[in-house]
Amino acid sequence: MQPWREVLVPILDASVAEFLVHDSQTEALQALPVKGEAKLYVCGITPYDATHMGHAATYVAFDTLHRFWRAIGVHVHYAQNITDIDDPLLERAKLTSRPWQKIATEQIELFMTDMEALRVIPPQNYVGVVEAMELIERSAVKLKELGVAYQVENDLYYDMMQTDLLGKICHLPNSEMLEVFAQRGGDPLRTGKRNALDALLWRGQSGDDPSWPSALGSGRPGWHIECSAIATHYLGSQITVQGGGSDLKFPHHEMSAAHAESATGVRPFANVFMHAGMVSLDGEKMSKSLGNLVFVSKLRAQGVDPMAIRLVLLSHHYRSDWEWLDDALELAKERLNIWRSAFACPLGAPSPVVEIVAKLGTDLDMPGAIEIIDAWARKTIDGDVSESTELTAIAVDAILGIV
């Protein structure tokens, strides 16, 4: 699938001796490449109710990672999926009496428009499940041939006893994993499964649900196999970072990584598992089920500058959980005006680019970088003018995506 239009990002010739980010598996800071190539895979949307602030926070966080890598000279190969066939989408189609394909097409287009407005760099490979059905089928067939998958009636399951990843990314006890698995598309009580936490690889045709012919029989993929198949096909057997919201730690990231490792024989699938925090509204996590969503598109329709929206997202550390407040948007609008006023000055305070890069090199400290830019902008507007503002403006554009 063709992603949204490429974002023009200025070249910033920066460097760091070390780039550290938090890895969910080790629960510690781990080093990322500061030269050469990096492979980034971030799980995409299920195309309905796009793009709410929870989505936007995740993709802006990993866009900042992408931008920072580019700024320090790392070549990034970035892939992202679209879960354009899954139970929640079919449920929405039945609820609204609309074709699931039409809902998916409209929501994908809306998501891409929002990403472009927020100046998120598009992935090189933007891949829907429907278009990737053949390669997903091949992965599921291979897992069956390797003996790590088994049939339950017309369905194919992955045996989670074949991996040592279970519980290693989410760090939850078994009782909580069972509860979360049931909440997030799993079927722990299914009769005939070897283990309650075994994940569905291929769902045999059922009723009038959409299905595709395959060597496994007519059906469609389970959730987790799609990401492992797409990631390994486009990025190879081992990637640098597997990213997404913290709600994907389990079951999705543990299970998709397990599928990938079993299929390729290469461990670890990802050197680092990075997760963005959750965004709440009125004390509850923003979610489709609760319906407490703030949408990028609706704010844009009200005339809100997308750069102000992006600044709200950047003002929270990517790993933190936070609550959307209208006051924060007003503060971001004020900050944006101050920054632009400073950038418009031909001369300003000494450039803080080195300090900005240092903040981002320590677990993507975006709020810390913003504080540095705030201080520079105040000094510039107050008349501390000793050098061109151009380098600072370029750095803020290149790394934070704000113009």
SULCOR-V337930 format. One record per residue. N is the residue number from 0. RES is the residue in one small letter. PHI is phi in whole degrees, -180 to 180 (* if undefined). BURIAL is + if it has 24 or more other ideal C-beta (glycine too) atoms within 12 Angstrom, else -. D_FIRST is the distance of its C-alpha to the first C-alpha in whole Angstrom. Layout:
n:N res:RES phi:PHI burial:BURIAL d_first:D_FIRST
n:N res:RES phi:PHI burial:BURIAL d_first:D_FIRST
//
This chain:
n:0 res:m phi:* burial:+ d_first:0
n:1 res:q phi:-75 burial:- d_first:4
n:2 res:p phi:-76 burial:+ d_first:6
n:3 res:w phi:-67 burial:+ d_first:10
n:4 res:r phi:-63 burial:- d_first:12
n:5 res:e phi:-61 burial:- d_first:14
n:6 res:v phi:-93 burial:+ d_first:17
n:7 res:l phi:-78 burial:- d_first:20
n:8 res:v phi:-118 burial:+ d_first:22
n:9 res:p phi:-66 burial:+ d_first:26
n:10 res:i phi:-83 burial:- d_first:27
n:11 res:l phi:-118 burial:+ d_first:30
n:12 res:d phi:-90 burial:- d_first:32
n:13 res:a phi:-113 burial:+ d_first:33
n:14 res:s phi:-154 burial:- d_first:34
n:15 res:v phi:-139 burial:+ d_first:35
n:16 res:a phi:-76 burial:- d_first:37
n:17 res:e phi:-151 burial:- d_first:35
n:18 res:f phi:-126 burial:+ d_first:32
n:19 res:l phi:-113 burial:+ d_first:33
n:20 res:v phi:-137 burial:+ d_first:30
n:21 res:h phi:-81 burial:+ d_first:31
n:22 res:d phi:-102 burial:+ d_first:30
n:23 res:s phi:-66 burial:+ d_first:30
n:24 res:q phi:-70 burial:+ d_first:31
n:25 res:t phi:-87 burial:- d_first:34
n:26 res:e phi:55 burial:- d_first:35
n:27 res:a phi:-147 burial:- d_first:36
n:28 res:l phi:-73 burial:- d_first:34
n:29 res:q phi:-126 burial:+ d_first:33
n:30 res:a phi:-82 burial:+ d_first:32
n:31 res:l phi:-106 burial:+ d_first:29
n:32 res:p phi:-59 burial:+ d_first:29
n:33 res:v phi:-114 burial:+ d_first:30
n:34 res:k phi:-158 burial:- d_first:29
n:35 res:g phi:79 burial:- d_first:27
n:36 res:e phi:-119 burial:- d_first:24
n:37 res:a phi:-131 burial:+ d_first:22
n:38 res:k phi:-114 burial:+ d_first:19
n:39 res:l phi:-120 burial:+ d_first:18
n:40 res:y phi:-127 burial:+ d_first:16
n:41 res:v phi:-122 burial:+ d_first:16
n:42 res:c phi:-65 burial:+ d_first:15
n:43 res:g phi:-91 burial:+ d_first:13
n:44 res:i phi:-82 burial:+ d_first:14
n:45 res:t phi:-91 burial:+ d_first:15
n:46 res:p phi:-77 burial:+ d_first:14
n:47 res:y phi:-154 burial:+ d_first:17
n:48 res:d phi:55 burial:+ d_first:20
n:49 res:a phi:-100 burial:+ d_first:17
n:50 res:t phi:-111 burial:+ d_first:18
n:51 res:h phi:-87 burial:+ d_first:22
n:52 res:m phi:-66 burial:+ d_first:24
n:53 res:g phi:-64 burial:+ d_first:23
n:54 res:h phi:-58 burial:+ d_first:19
n:55 res:a phi:-60 burial:+ d_first:20
n:56 res:a phi:-61 burial:+ d_first:23
n:57 res:t phi:-65 burial:+ d_first:21
n:58 res:y phi:-73 burial:+ d_first:18
n:59 res:v phi:-70 burial:+ d_first:21
n:60 res:a phi:-60 burial:+ d_first:23
n:61 res:f phi:-78 burial:+ d_first:20
n:62 res:d phi:-66 burial:+ d_first:19
n:63 res:t phi:-66 burial:+ d_first:23
n:64 res:l phi:-58 burial:+ d_first:23
n:65 res:h phi:-58 burial:+ d_first:20
n:66 res:r phi:-63 burial:+ d_first:22
n:67 res:f phi:-64 burial:+ d_first:26
n:68 res:w phi:-57 burial:+ d_first:25
n:69 res:r phi:-60 burial:+ d_first:24
n:70 res:a phi:-64 burial:+ d_first:27
n:71 res:i phi:-97 burial:+ d_first:29
n:72 res:g phi:94 burial:- d_first:27
n:73 res:v phi:-89 burial:+ d_first:25
n:74 res:h phi:-83 burial:- d_first:22
n:75 res:v phi:-108 burial:+ d_first:19
n:76 res:h phi:-103 burial:+ d_first:16
n:77 res:y phi:-118 burial:+ d_first:14
n:78 res:a phi:-128 burial:+ d_first:11
n:79 res:q phi:-148 burial:+ d_first:11
n:80 res:n phi:-98 burial:+ d_first:10
n:81 res:i phi:-133 burial:+ d_first:9
n:82 res:t phi:-83 burial:+ d_first:12
n:83 res:d phi:-90 burial:+ d_first:11
n:84 res:i phi:-151 burial:+ d_first:15
n:85 res:d phi:-170 burial:+ d_first:18
n:86 res:d phi:-55 burial:+ d_first:21
n:87 res:p phi:-59 burial:+ d_first:21
n:88 res:l phi:-68 burial:+ d_first:19
n:89 res:l phi:-67 burial:+ d_first:21
n:90 res:e phi:-64 burial:- d_first:24
n:91 res:r phi:-65 burial:+ d_first:23
n:92 res:a phi:-62 burial:+ d_first:22
n:93 res:k phi:-67 burial:- d_first:25
n:94 res:l phi:-65 burial:- d_first:27
n:95 res:t phi:-101 burial:- d_first:26
n:96 res:s phi:57 burial:- d_first:26
n:97 res:r phi:-124 burial:- d_first:22
n:98 res:p phi:-62 burial:- d_first:20
n:99 res:w phi:-62 burial:+ d_first:17
n:100 res:q phi:-64 burial:- d_first:14
n:101 res:k phi:-69 burial:- d_first:16
n:102 res:i phi:-61 burial:+ d_first:16
n:103 res:a phi:-61 burial:+ d_first:13
n:104 res:t phi:-61 burial:- d_first:11
n:105 res:e phi:-64 burial:+ d_first:14
n:106 res:q phi:-73 burial:+ d_first:14
n:107 res:i phi:-64 burial:+ d_first:10
n:108 res:e phi:-62 burial:+ d_first:11
n:109 res:l phi:-64 burial:+ d_first:15
n:110 res:f phi:-61 burial:+ d_first:13
n:111 res:m phi:-64 burial:+ d_first:11
n:112 res:t phi:-63 burial:+ d_first:15
n:113 res:d phi:-66 burial:+ d_first:17
n:114 res:m phi:-63 burial:+ d_first:15
n:115 res:e phi:-65 burial:+ d_first:16
n:116 res:a phi:-64 burial:+ d_first:19
n:117 res:l phi:-83 burial:+ d_first:20
n:118 res:r phi:62 burial:+ d_first:19
n:119 res:v phi:-83 burial:+ d_first:17
n:120 res:i phi:-67 burial:+ d_first:15
n:121 res:p phi:-73 burial:+ d_first:12
n:122 res:p phi:-71 burial:+ d_first:11
n:123 res:q phi:-69 burial:- d_first:10
n:124 res:n phi:-122 burial:+ d_first:8
n:125 res:y phi:-118 burial:+ d_first:6
n:126 res:v phi:-127 burial:+ d_first:6
n:127 res:g phi:-83 burial:+ d_first:7
n:128 res:v phi:-61 burial:+ d_first:10
n:129 res:v phi:-60 burial:+ d_first:10
n:130 res:e phi:-75 burial:+ d_first:8
n:131 res:a phi:-102 burial:+ d_first:10
n:132 res:m phi:-57 burial:+ d_first:13
n:133 res:e phi:-67 burial:- d_first:15
n:134 res:l phi:-72 burial:+ d_first:15
n:135 res:i phi:-67 burial:+ d_first:16
n:136 res:e phi:-58 burial:+ d_first:19
n:137 res:r phi:-60 burial:+ d_first:20
n:138 res:s phi:-65 burial:+ d_first:20
n:139 res:a phi:-65 burial:+ d_first:22
n:140 res:v phi:-62 burial:+ d_first:24
n:141 res:k phi:-63 burial:+ d_first:25
n:142 res:l phi:-63 burial:+ d_first:26
n:143 res:k phi:-67 burial:+ d_first:28
n:144 res:e phi:-64 burial:- d_first:30
n:145 res:l phi:-78 burial:- d_first:31
n:146 res:g phi:83 burial:- d_first:33
n:147 res:v phi:-104 burial:+ d_first:31
n:148 res:a phi:-132 burial:+ d_first:30
n:149 res:y phi:-148 burial:+ d_first:32
n:150 res:q phi:-89 burial:+ d_first:32
n:151 res:v phi:-128 burial:+ d_first:33
n:152 res:e phi:57 burial:- d_first:33
n:153 res:n phi:-93 burial:- d_first:30
n:154 res:d phi:-106 burial:+ d_first:28
n:155 res:l phi:-116 burial:+ d_first:27
n:156 res:y phi:-119 burial:+ d_first:28
n:157 res:y phi:-90 burial:+ d_first:28
n:158 res:d phi:-85 burial:+ d_first:32
n:159 res:m phi:-69 burial:+ d_first:32
n:160 res:m phi:-75 burial:- d_first:35
n:161 res:q phi:-88 burial:+ d_first:33
n:162 res:t phi:-130 burial:+ d_first:32
n:163 res:d phi:-102 burial:- d_first:34
n:164 res:l phi:-86 burial:+ d_first:31
n:165 res:l phi:-60 burial:+ d_first:32
n:166 res:g phi:83 burial:+ d_first:33
n:167 res:k phi:-85 burial:+ d_first:33
n:168 res:i phi:-101 burial:+ d_first:30
n:169 res:c phi:-86 burial:+ d_first:31
n:170 res:h phi:57 burial:- d_first:35
n:171 res:l phi:-109 burial:- d_first:36
n:172 res:p phi:-69 burial:- d_first:39
n:173 res:n phi:-57 burial:- d_first:38
n:174 res:s phi:-62 burial:- d_first:39
n:175 res:e phi:-73 burial:- d_first:37
n:176 res:m phi:-61 burial:+ d_first:34
n:177 res:l phi:-62 burial:+ d_first:35
n:178 res:e phi:-66 burial:- d_first:35
n:179 res:v phi:-66 burial:+ d_first:32
n:180 res:f phi:-58 burial:+ d_first:30
n:181 res:a phi:-66 burial:- d_first:31
n:182 res:q phi:-74 burial:- d_first:30
n:183 res:r phi:-115 burial:+ d_first:26
n:184 res:g phi:92 burial:+ d_first:26
n:185 res:g phi:-85 burial:+ d_first:28
n:186 res:d phi:-136 burial:+ d_first:31
n:187 res:p phi:-63 burial:+ d_first:34
n:188 res:l phi:-95 burial:- d_first:36
n:189 res:r phi:-63 burial:- d_first:35
n:190 res:t phi:-70 burial:- d_first:38
n:191 res:g phi:102 burial:- d_first:37
n:192 res:k phi:-75 burial:+ d_first:35
n:193 res:r phi:-71 burial:- d_first:37
n:194 res:n phi:-137 burial:+ d_first:36
n:195 res:a phi:-59 burial:+ d_first:35
n:196 res:l phi:-94 burial:+ d_first:32
n:197 res:d phi:-65 burial:+ d_first:31
n:198 res:a phi:-100 burial:+ d_first:27
n:199 res:l phi:-73 burial:+ d_first:25
n:200 res:l phi:-96 burial:+ d_first:23
n:201 res:w phi:-141 burial:+ d_first:23
n:202 res:r phi:-99 burial:+ d_first:24
n:203 res:g phi:-63 burial:+ d_first:26
n:204 res:q phi:-56 burial:- d_first:26
n:205 res:s phi:-138 burial:- d_first:27
n:206 res:g phi:56 burial:- d_first:29
n:207 res:d phi:-100 burial:- d_first:26
n:208 res:d phi:-64 burial:- d_first:23
n:209 res:p phi:-59 burial:+ d_first:20
n:210 res:s phi:-150 burial:+ d_first:20
n:211 res:w phi:-131 burial:+ d_first:19
n:212 res:p phi:-67 burial:- d_first:21
n:213 res:s phi:-160 burial:+ d_first:22
n:214 res:a phi:-67 burial:- d_first:25
n:215 res:l phi:-95 burial:+ d_first:25
n:216 res:g phi:99 burial:- d_first:26
n:217 res:s phi:-64 burial:- d_first:24
n:218 res:g phi:172 burial:+ d_first:22
n:219 res:r phi:-152 burial:+ d_first:19
n:220 res:p phi:-73 burial:+ d_first:19
n:221 res:g phi:-73 burial:+ d_first:20
n:222 res:w phi:-71 burial:+ d_first:19
n:223 res:h phi:-74 burial:+ d_first:20
n:224 res:i phi:-66 burial:+ d_first:19
n:225 res:e phi:-62 burial:+ d_first:15
n:226 res:c phi:-71 burial:+ d_first:15
n:227 res:s phi:-64 burial:+ d_first:18
n:228 res:a phi:-69 burial:+ d_first:16
n:229 res:i phi:-67 burial:+ d_first:13
n:230 res:a phi:-63 burial:+ d_first:15
n:231 res:t phi:-70 burial:+ d_first:17
n:232 res:h phi:-69 burial:+ d_first:15
n:233 res:y phi:-93 burial:+ d_first:13
n:234 res:l phi:-113 burial:+ d_first:16
n:235 res:g phi:101 burial:- d_first:19
n:236 res:s phi:-75 burial:- d_first:22
n:237 res:q phi:-139 burial:+ d_first:23
n:238 res:i phi:-119 burial:+ d_first:21
n:239 res:t phi:-82 burial:+ d_first:23
n:240 res:v phi:-135 burial:+ d_first:22
n:241 res:q phi:-103 burial:+ d_first:21
n:242 res:g phi:-125 burial:+ d_first:20
n:243 res:g phi:165 burial:+ d_first:20
n:244 res:g phi:-71 burial:+ d_first:23
n:245 res:s phi:-65 burial:+ d_first:26
n:246 res:d phi:-73 burial:+ d_first:26
n:247 res:l phi:-95 burial:+ d_first:23
n:248 res:k phi:-52 burial:+ d_first:26
n:249 res:f phi:-140 burial:+ d_first:27
n:250 res:p phi:-87 burial:+ d_first:26
n:251 res:h phi:-64 burial:+ d_first:23
n:252 res:h phi:-72 burial:+ d_first:23
n:253 res:e phi:-64 burial:+ d_first:26
n:254 res:m phi:-78 burial:+ d_first:25
n:255 res:s phi:-67 burial:+ d_first:21
n:256 res:a phi:-64 burial:+ d_first:23
n:257 res:a phi:-62 burial:+ d_first:26
n:258 res:h phi:-59 burial:+ d_first:24
n:259 res:a phi:-63 burial:+ d_first:22
n:260 res:e phi:-65 burial:+ d_first:26
n:261 res:s phi:-66 burial:+ d_first:27
n:262 res:a phi:-71 burial:+ d_first:25
n:263 res:t phi:-98 burial:+ d_first:25
n:264 res:g phi:77 burial:- d_first:29
n:265 res:v phi:-109 burial:- d_first:28
n:266 res:r phi:-131 burial:- d_first:29
n:267 res:p phi:-82 burial:+ d_first:28
n:268 res:f phi:-63 burial:+ d_first:24
n:269 res:a phi:-122 burial:+ d_first:24
n:270 res:n phi:-70 burial:+ d_first:27
n:271 res:v phi:-140 burial:+ d_first:27
n:272 res:f phi:-108 burial:+ d_first:25
n:273 res:m phi:-108 burial:+ d_first:25
n:274 res:h phi:-136 burial:+ d_first:25
n:275 res:a phi:-88 burial:+ d_first:25
n:276 res:g phi:-73 burial:+ d_first:28
n:277 res:m phi:-95 burial:+ d_first:28
n:278 res:v phi:-107 burial:+ d_first:28
n:279 res:s phi:-116 burial:+ d_first:31
n:280 res:l phi:-141 burial:+ d_first:33
n:281 res:d phi:56 burial:- d_first:36
n:282 res:g phi:83 burial:- d_first:37
n:283 res:e phi:-123 burial:- d_first:34
n:284 res:k phi:-54 burial:+ d_first:30
n:285 res:m phi:-62 burial:+ d_first:28
n:286 res:s phi:-153 burial:+ d_first:26
n:287 res:k phi:-65 burial:+ d_first:25
n:288 res:s phi:-66 burial:- d_first:28
n:289 res:l phi:-83 burial:- d_first:30
n:290 res:g phi:76 burial:- d_first:29
n:291 res:n phi:-95 burial:- d_first:30
n:292 res:l phi:-115 burial:+ d_first:27
n:293 res:v phi:-110 burial:+ d_first:27
n:294 res:f phi:-104 burial:+ d_first:24
n:295 res:v phi:-58 burial:+ d_first:22
n:296 res:s phi:-63 burial:+ d_first:22
n:297 res:k phi:-70 burial:- d_first:25
n:298 res:l phi:-65 burial:+ d_first:27
n:299 res:r phi:-62 burial:+ d_first:25
n:300 res:a phi:-64 burial:- d_first:26
n:301 res:q phi:-83 burial:- d_first:30
n:302 res:g phi:93 burial:- d_first:30
n:303 res:v phi:-73 burial:+ d_first:29
n:304 res:d phi:-65 burial:+ d_first:28
n:305 res:p phi:-57 burial:+ d_first:25
n:306 res:m phi:-68 burial:+ d_first:26
n:307 res:a phi:-68 burial:+ d_first:29
n:308 res:i phi:-62 burial:+ d_first:27
n:309 res:r phi:-62 burial:+ d_first:25
n:310 res:l phi:-64 burial:+ d_first:29
n:311 res:v phi:-59 burial:+ d_first:30
n:312 res:l phi:-65 burial:+ d_first:27
n:313 res:l phi:-71 burial:+ d_first:28
n:314 res:s phi:-77 burial:+ d_first:32
n:315 res:h phi:-112 burial:+ d_first:31
n:316 res:h phi:-62 burial:+ d_first:31
n:317 res:y phi:-58 burial:+ d_first:28
n:318 res:r phi:-87 burial:+ d_first:30
n:319 res:s phi:-84 burial:+ d_first:32
n:320 res:d phi:-87 burial:- d_first:32
n:321 res:w phi:-151 burial:+ d_first:33
n:322 res:e phi:-112 burial:+ d_first:33
n:323 res:w phi:-73 burial:+ d_first:32
n:324 res:l phi:-130 burial:- d_first:35
n:325 res:d phi:-61 burial:- d_first:35
n:326 res:d phi:-62 burial:- d_first:38
n:327 res:a phi:-66 burial:+ d_first:35
n:328 res:l phi:-67 burial:+ d_first:33
n:329 res:e phi:-64 burial:- d_first:36
n:330 res:l phi:-63 burial:- d_first:37
n:331 res:a phi:-65 burial:+ d_first:34
n:332 res:k phi:-63 burial:+ d_first:34
n:333 res:e phi:-64 burial:- d_first:38
n:334 res:r phi:-61 burial:+ d_first:36
n:335 res:l phi:-61 burial:+ d_first:34
n:336 res:n phi:-63 burial:- d_first:37
n:337 res:i phi:-66 burial:+ d_first:39
n:338 res:w phi:-60 burial:+ d_first:36
n:339 res:r phi:-65 burial:+ d_first:36
n:340 res:s phi:-63 burial:- d_first:39
n:341 res:a phi:-68 burial:+ d_first:40
n:342 res:f phi:-62 burial:+ d_first:37
n:343 res:a phi:-74 burial:- d_first:39
n:344 res:c phi:-75 burial:+ d_first:42
n:345 res:p phi:-65 burial:- d_first:42
n:346 res:l phi:-123 burial:- d_first:44
n:347 res:g phi:-150 burial:+ d_first:44
n:348 res:a phi:-65 burial:+ d_first:45
n:349 res:p phi:-53 burial:- d_first:44
n:350 res:s phi:-63 burial:+ d_first:41
n:351 res:p phi:-97 burial:+ d_first:40
n:352 res:v phi:-58 burial:+ d_first:36
n:353 res:v phi:-60 burial:- d_first:38
n:354 res:e phi:-68 burial:+ d_first:39
n:355 res:i phi:-62 burial:+ d_first:35
n:356 res:v phi:-62 burial:+ d_first:34
n:357 res:a phi:-63 burial:+ d_first:36
n:358 res:k phi:-64 burial:+ d_first:35
n:359 res:l phi:-68 burial:+ d_first:31
n:360 res:g phi:-73 burial:+ d_first:32
n:361 res:t phi:-110 burial:+ d_first:34
n:362 res:d phi:55 burial:+ d_first:32
n:363 res:l phi:47 burial:+ d_first:30
n:364 res:d phi:-75 burial:+ d_first:33
n:365 res:m phi:-67 burial:+ d_first:31
n:366 res:p phi:-61 burial:+ d_first:34
n:367 res:g phi:-64 burial:+ d_first:36
n:368 res:a phi:-65 burial:+ d_first:35
n:369 res:i phi:-63 burial:+ d_first:35
n:370 res:e phi:-61 burial:- d_first:38
n:371 res:i phi:-65 burial:+ d_first:39
n:372 res:i phi:-68 burial:+ d_first:37
n:373 res:d phi:-56 burial:+ d_first:39
n:374 res:a phi:-64 burial:+ d_first:42
n:375 res:w phi:-62 burial:+ d_first:42
n:376 res:a phi:-63 burial:+ d_first:41
n:377 res:r phi:-63 burial:- d_first:44
n:378 res:k phi:-62 burial:+ d_first:46
n:379 res:t phi:-62 burial:+ d_first:45
n:380 res:i phi:-67 burial:+ d_first:45
n:381 res:d phi:-79 burial:- d_first:49
n:382 res:g phi:104 burial:- d_first:50
n:383 res:d phi:-80 burial:- d_first:49
n:384 res:v phi:-120 burial:- d_first:48
n:385 res:s phi:-130 burial:- d_first:48
n:386 res:e phi:-156 burial:- d_first:45
n:387 res:s phi:-61 burial:- d_first:42
n:388 res:t phi:-84 burial:+ d_first:39
n:389 res:e phi:-60 burial:- d_first:37
n:390 res:l phi:-63 burial:+ d_first:36
n:391 res:t phi:-65 burial:+ d_first:36
n:392 res:a phi:-61 burial:+ d_first:33
n:393 res:i phi:-63 burial:+ d_first:31
n:394 res:a phi:-64 burial:+ d_first:31
n:395 res:v phi:-65 burial:+ d_first:30
n:396 res:d phi:-67 burial:+ d_first:27
n:397 res:a phi:-65 burial:+ d_first:26
n:398 res:i phi:-95 burial:+ d_first:26
n:399 res:l phi:-95 burial:+ d_first:27
n:400 res:g phi:76 burial:+ d_first:24
n:401 res:i phi:-105 burial:+ d_first:27
n:402 res:v phi:-128 burial:+ d_first:28
//
